[in-house]
């Protein structure tokens, strides 16, 4: 696999872009859309397919948050999406009409990274200093459960512990049976979702884990990106560190796995996007399109009419979106 720089769109938002994901194609919309969220308090939808295959065309700007948007997620049906912001609200909306479907809040919990269950039945929201992950039912938009990260047995509840276990990131296993979350202290917690049961911690990082993604082809394998500059590959069931990959000169802010599971991409505060070959466990390419910290990388999901190439998107503090094709 090799990335080819396709297109960069400058000033895609009015402020830093902190998050991006792809909205799957639907019967009425034959191409995936790119969804971005920014500190300018808006969420934007972009077309990159069909007649605009080599361009990034703004389809819609969604407002509704009163502070910057820190995470966006798309339902696997491609019909609805959600955004989380520093105002602690999660807004769920119809992708095609922008109608608000639900506004979710769970005081005193903040809302950080969020992700839909692979079958779309639940929405997981990282709860920040609540040291928990909230699971919402996508049929009723009621809170199903709150998965609490256990405190070390030797400690008393203090603000310091809450700060260390501050939950930043979440990821579902591809079979939907496990949920992993990354914390400020570098630990990763793994839960059995059906039983709402904490299973174990994955250790190895020494600084905040801002991004997690499971392998799309192996529900045991989990990738993590951390402020310590490393990308880890875990056997999330066996609690073991399979490998550690380094190459960024600063924080790793985002990781995503290619649809075929053969590679991962990462974005960093060193301003680069790197592509990693998992058979070699090494970076095989470094892209320098951005002029500031790269907060989000996202592989386009398979599917859509006339799609000939794979595609990766990246977003940055420099307010730009970059697209890369690969085959």
C-alpha positions as CSV (number, residue, x, y, z in Angstrom):
1,X,0.0,0.0,0.0
2,X,1.2,3.5,-0.8
3,X,-0.5,6.9,-0.2
4,X,-0.7,9.4,-3.0
5,X,-1.5,13.0,-1.9
6,X,-4.7,13.8,-3.7
7,X,-6.1,17.1,-2.4
8,X,-5.7,19.6,0.4
9,X,-8.4,22.0,1.3
10,X,-7.2,25.0,3.3
11,X,-9.5,26.9,5.7
12,X,-12.0,24.1,5.7
13,X,-13.2,25.4,9.1
14,X,-12.7,28.7,10.9
15,X,-10.7,27.1,13.6
16,X,-8.7,24.0,14.4
17,X,-10.2,20.7,13.1
18,X,-10.0,18.1,15.9
19,X,-12.0,15.2,14.5
20,X,-13.0,13.4,11.3
21,X,-14.9,10.3,10.2
22,X,-16.6,8.9,7.1
23,X,-20.3,8.5,6.8
24,X,-21.1,5.2,4.9
25,X,-23.0,5.4,1.5
26,X,-26.7,4.8,1.5
27,X,-29.2,3.8,-1.3
28,X,-30.1,7.5,-1.8
29,X,-26.5,8.7,-1.4
30,X,-24.1,6.5,-3.5
31,X,-20.8,7.8,-2.0
32,X,-19.5,8.1,1.5
33,X,-19.3,11.6,3.0
34,X,-16.5,13.0,5.1
35,X,-17.7,14.4,8.5
36,X,-15.4,16.9,10.4
37,X,-15.7,18.7,13.7
38,X,-14.0,21.9,14.7
39,X,-13.2,24.3,17.6
40,X,-15.3,26.7,15.6
41,X,-18.3,24.9,17.1
42,X,-19.5,23.5,13.8
43,X,-19.7,20.1,12.1
44,X,-19.3,20.0,8.3
45,X,-20.2,17.3,5.7
46,X,-18.1,17.0,2.6
47,X,-18.6,15.2,-0.6
48,X,-15.5,13.6,-2.2
49,X,-17.1,11.1,-4.6
50,X,-18.9,11.0,-7.9
51,X,-18.4,14.1,-10.1
52,X,-16.4,15.6,-7.3
53,X,-14.1,12.5,-6.9
54,X,-10.9,14.5,-6.8
55,X,-12.3,17.5,-4.8
56,X,-13.6,18.2,-1.4
57,X,-17.0,19.9,-1.7
58,X,-18.9,21.3,1.3
59,X,-22.3,19.8,1.4
60,X,-23.6,21.3,4.7
61,X,-22.5,23.1,7.9
62,X,-24.3,21.9,11.1
63,X,-24.4,24.1,14.1
64,X,-25.9,23.4,17.5
65,X,-22.9,23.2,19.9
66,X,-21.9,26.2,22.1
67,X,-18.3,25.1,22.4
68,X,-15.7,23.4,20.2
69,X,-16.5,19.9,18.7
70,X,-14.1,17.2,19.9
71,X,-15.5,14.1,18.3
72,X,-17.8,12.9,15.5
73,X,-19.1,9.4,14.8
74,X,-21.3,7.9,12.0
75,X,-23.9,5.2,12.4
76,X,-23.1,2.1,10.2
77,X,-26.3,2.7,8.3
78,X,-25.0,6.1,7.1
79,X,-28.4,7.7,8.0
80,X,-27.5,9.3,11.3
81,X,-24.4,10.7,13.0
82,X,-23.3,12.2,16.3
83,X,-21.0,15.0,17.5
84,X,-19.6,15.6,21.0
85,X,-18.4,19.0,22.1
86,X,-16.7,20.8,25.0
87,X,-20.2,21.9,26.1
88,X,-20.7,18.3,27.4
89,X,-23.6,17.7,25.0
90,X,-23.8,14.9,22.3
91,X,-25.9,15.9,19.4
92,X,-27.4,13.1,17.3
93,X,-28.6,14.2,13.9
94,X,-30.0,13.1,10.5
95,X,-27.2,13.2,8.0
96,X,-29.3,14.3,5.0
97,X,-31.6,16.8,6.7
98,X,-29.5,17.9,9.8
99,X,-32.7,17.5,11.9
100,X,-31.7,16.9,15.6
101,X,-32.7,13.4,16.6
102,X,-31.5,13.5,20.2
103,X,-29.5,15.7,22.5
104,X,-27.7,13.6,25.1
105,X,-26.2,14.8,28.4
106,X,-25.2,12.9,31.5
107,X,-24.0,15.3,34.2
108,X,-21.5,15.6,35.6
109,X,-19.9,13.7,32.8
110,X,-18.1,15.5,29.9
111,X,-18.3,14.0,26.4
112,X,-15.1,13.2,24.6
113,X,-14.6,10.6,21.9
114,X,-17.7,8.7,20.8
115,X,-18.3,5.7,18.5
116,X,-21.3,3.7,17.4
117,X,-21.6,-0.1,18.0
118,X,-20.7,-2.0,14.8
119,X,-24.4,-3.0,14.4
120,X,-25.5,0.5,15.4
121,X,-27.5,-0.6,18.5
122,X,-25.6,1.6,20.9
123,X,-23.5,4.8,21.1
124,X,-20.4,4.8,23.4
125,X,-19.3,8.1,24.8
126,X,-16.0,8.6,26.7
127,X,-16.9,10.4,29.9
128,X,-13.8,12.4,30.8
129,X,-13.4,13.0,34.5
130,X,-16.4,10.8,35.3
131,X,-13.9,8.0,34.7
132,X,-16.6,6.1,32.8
133,X,-18.0,5.3,29.4
134,X,-21.7,5.9,28.8
135,X,-23.7,3.6,26.5
136,X,-26.8,5.0,24.9
137,X,-29.5,2.9,23.2
138,X,-29.9,4.2,19.6
139,X,-33.6,3.1,19.4
140,X,-34.8,5.1,22.5
141,X,-31.8,7.3,23.2
142,X,-32.0,6.3,26.8
143,X,-28.8,5.6,28.9
144,X,-28.2,1.8,29.0
145,X,-25.4,1.7,31.4
146,X,-22.3,3.5,32.6
147,X,-19.1,1.4,32.4
148,X,-16.9,2.6,35.3
149,X,-13.1,2.2,35.3
150,X,-12.2,0.6,38.6
151,X,-10.0,2.5,41.0
152,X,-6.7,0.9,42.1
153,X,-7.6,-1.0,45.3
154,X,-5.0,0.7,47.4
155,X,-6.3,4.3,46.8
156,X,-9.1,6.4,48.1
157,X,-11.3,8.4,45.8
158,X,-9.5,11.6,45.1
159,X,-9.4,14.3,42.4
160,X,-6.0,13.0,41.5
161,X,-7.2,9.5,40.7
162,X,-10.1,11.0,38.6
163,X,-7.6,13.1,36.7
164,X,-5.4,10.1,36.0
165,X,-8.3,7.9,34.8
166,X,-9.9,10.8,32.7
167,X,-11.4,8.9,29.8
168,X,-10.4,10.3,26.4
169,X,-11.0,7.6,23.8
170,X,-13.2,4.6,23.0
171,X,-13.3,1.7,20.5
172,X,-15.6,-1.2,19.8
173,X,-14.3,-4.6,18.8
174,X,-15.6,-5.5,15.3
175,X,-17.9,-8.1,16.8
176,X,-19.3,-5.6,19.3
177,X,-18.5,-7.8,22.3
178,X,-15.7,-5.7,23.7
179,X,-15.3,-2.0,24.4
180,X,-11.9,-0.5,25.1
181,X,-11.3,3.0,26.5
182,X,-8.1,5.0,26.9
183,X,-7.2,7.2,29.8
184,X,-5.1,10.2,30.7
185,X,-2.6,8.0,32.7
186,X,-1.8,5.8,29.7
187,X,-3.9,2.8,30.8
188,X,-6.5,1.1,28.5
189,X,-9.5,-0.5,30.1
190,X,-11.4,-3.4,28.4
191,X,-15.0,-4.2,29.1
192,X,-17.3,-7.2,28.3
193,X,-20.3,-5.1,27.0
194,X,-23.0,-7.8,27.4
195,X,-22.3,-8.2,31.1
196,X,-21.3,-4.5,31.6
197,X,-18.2,-6.0,33.3
198,X,-14.7,-4.6,33.5
199,X,-12.2,-7.3,32.3
200,X,-8.7,-5.9,32.6
201,X,-6.3,-3.1,31.9
202,X,-3.8,-3.0,29.1
203,X,-0.5,-1.4,30.1
204,X,2.5,-0.1,28.4
205,X,1.8,3.6,27.7
206,X,3.0,6.2,30.2
207,X,1.1,9.2,28.8
208,X,-2.5,9.9,27.6
209,X,-4.1,7.5,25.2
210,X,-6.0,9.7,22.8
211,X,-6.9,7.2,20.1
212,X,-7.9,3.5,19.9
213,X,-9.0,1.3,17.0
214,X,-9.5,-2.5,16.8
215,X,-8.3,-4.4,13.8
216,X,-11.3,-4.8,11.4
217,X,-10.2,-8.4,10.7
218,X,-9.3,-9.7,14.2
219,X,-11.4,-8.8,17.2
220,X,-8.5,-9.5,19.6
221,X,-6.1,-7.0,18.1
222,X,-6.3,-3.4,19.4
223,X,-4.1,-0.4,18.3
224,X,-3.5,2.6,20.5
225,X,-1.8,6.0,20.0
226,X,-0.4,7.9,22.9
227,X,1.3,11.2,23.9
228,X,4.4,9.1,24.6
229,X,4.9,9.0,20.8
230,X,4.3,5.2,20.5
231,X,1.7,3.2,18.7
232,X,1.0,-0.1,20.5
233,X,-0.5,-3.3,19.2
234,X,-2.2,-5.4,21.9
235,X,-3.8,-8.8,22.2
236,X,-6.8,-7.3,24.0
237,X,-8.1,-10.6,25.2
238,X,-4.8,-12.1,26.3
239,X,-3.7,-8.8,28.0
240,X,-0.4,-8.8,26.1
241,X,1.5,-6.2,24.2
242,X,2.2,-7.7,20.8
243,X,4.3,-4.8,19.4
244,X,5.3,-1.2,19.8
245,X,5.9,1.1,16.8
246,X,7.7,4.4,17.0
247,X,8.6,7.0,14.4
248,X,6.7,10.1,15.4
249,X,8.8,12.8,17.1
250,X,5.9,13.9,19.3
251,X,2.4,12.9,20.6
252,X,0.3,10.4,18.5
253,X,-3.1,12.0,18.4
254,X,-5.0,9.7,16.1
255,X,-4.8,6.1,14.7
256,X,-7.1,4.3,12.3
257,X,-6.9,0.9,10.6
258,X,-7.2,0.3,6.9
259,X,-10.4,-1.7,5.9
260,X,-8.3,-4.7,4.9
261,X,-6.5,-4.7,8.3
262,X,-3.0,-4.6,6.6
263,X,-2.0,-1.1,7.6
264,X,-2.7,1.7,10.1
265,X,-2.4,5.4,9.7
266,X,-1.5,7.9,12.4
267,X,-1.6,11.6,12.9
268,X,0.7,13.4,15.3
269,X,1.5,16.8,16.8
270,X,4.8,16.5,14.8
271,X,2.5,17.7,11.9
272,X,2.9,14.4,9.9
273,X,0.6,11.6,8.8
274,X,2.3,8.2,8.8
275,X,1.4,4.9,7.2
276,X,2.4,1.7,9.0
277,X,2.8,-1.7,7.4
278,X,1.7,-4.2,10.0
279,X,3.6,-7.1,8.5
280,X,6.8,-5.1,8.9
281,X,5.5,-3.2,12.0
282,X,7.2,-0.1,10.7
283,X,6.3,3.2,9.1
284,X,6.6,3.0,5.3
285,X,5.5,6.5,4.5
286,X,5.4,10.0,6.1
287,X,3.1,12.7,4.6
288,X,3.9,16.4,5.4
289,X,0.8,18.1,3.9
290,X,-0.2,19.8,7.2
291,X,1.4,22.8,8.9
292,X,0.3,22.0,12.4
293,X,-0.8,19.2,14.7
294,X,-2.8,16.4,12.9
295,X,-5.7,15.6,15.2
296,X,-7.6,13.1,13.0
297,X,-6.9,10.4,10.4
298,X,-9.7,8.3,8.9
299,X,-9.8,5.6,6.3
300,X,-12.9,5.6,4.0
301,X,-15.0,2.5,4.5
302,X,-15.4,0.1,1.6
303,X,-18.5,0.5,-0.6
304,X,-20.0,3.2,-2.8
305,X,-20.6,3.4,-6.5
306,X,-17.6,3.4,-8.8
307,X,-15.0,3.5,-6.0
308,X,-11.7,2.5,-7.6
309,X,-9.2,3.5,-4.9
310,X,-9.0,3.4,-1.1
311,X,-8.9,6.8,0.5
312,X,-7.6,8.4,3.7
313,X,-8.5,11.8,5.2
314,X,-6.5,13.8,7.7
315,X,-7.5,17.0,9.6
316,X,-5.3,19.5,11.5
317,X,-5.0,22.5,13.8
318,X,-4.1,24.3,10.6
319,X,-7.8,24.2,9.6
320,X,-7.2,22.1,6.6
321,X,-8.4,18.7,5.3
322,X,-6.0,16.5,3.3
323,X,-7.1,13.5,1.2
324,X,-4.8,10.6,0.0
325,X,-5.6,7.8,-2.3
326,X,-4.1,4.3,-2.2
327,X,-4.5,1.1,-4.1
